[in-house]
Amino acid sequence: MLNATCSPGPKSTVSVRWIASKQPTLVIHLDPESMTIQLPPFAGGDLVLIRFLREMSREAGKLAAELEARRVAGPSPEEPSTLKKT
């Protein structure tokens, strides 16, 4: 298990790469660090990865929308975030 806290640098990117022309991999270049998310090596791993990637996409979209709204409107202590608190 890996627990990590990272912040993207100015040259950060995300891309899909094929490892050995067979395995799809999501590569997250955080500038300067990188990490990959690969297909789990067990039966049904593709379904697990599909679910995870869709969830990550949905939640990343929510975060991007929240940050864009704050940037346009400016932060307001009276307005609670639409994001769930953990």
LINCOR-V300777 format. One record per residue. SS is DSSP state (H for helix, E for strand, - for the rest). OMEGA is omega in radians with two decimals (NA if undefined). Layout:
ss-><SS;SS>
omega-><OMEGA;OMEGA>
//
This chain:
ss-><-;-;-;-;-;-;-;-;-;-;-;-;E;E;E;E;E;E;E;-;-;-;E;E;E;E;E;E;E;-;-;-;-;E;E;E;E;E;-;-;-;-;-;-;H;H;H;H;H;H;H;H;H;H;H;H;H;H;H;H;H;H;H;H;H;H;H;H;H;H;H;H;H;-;-;-;-;-;-;-;-;-;-;-;-;->
omega-><3.13;2.98;-3.09;3.02;-3.07;3.03;3.13;3.06;-3.08;-3.12;-3.10;3.13;3.02;3.13;3.04;3.11;3.07;3.12;-3.13;3.11;-3.08;-2.98;3.08;-3.08;3.03;-3.12;-3.13;3.12;-3.06;-3.13;0.29;-3.07;3.08;3.02;3.13;3.02;-3.02;3.08;3.11;-3.04;3.10;3.14;-3.11;-3.14;3.12;3.11;3.09;-3.14;3.10;3.13;-3.12;-3.11;3.10;3.10;3.13;3.12;-3.14;-3.10;3.08;3.08;3.09;-3.14;3.12;3.12;3.12;-3.13;3.09;3.13;3.11;-3.13;-3.13;-3.04;-3.03;-3.11;3.11;-3.13;-3.14;-3.09;3.10;3.09;3.04;-3.14;3.10;3.04;3.10;NA>
//
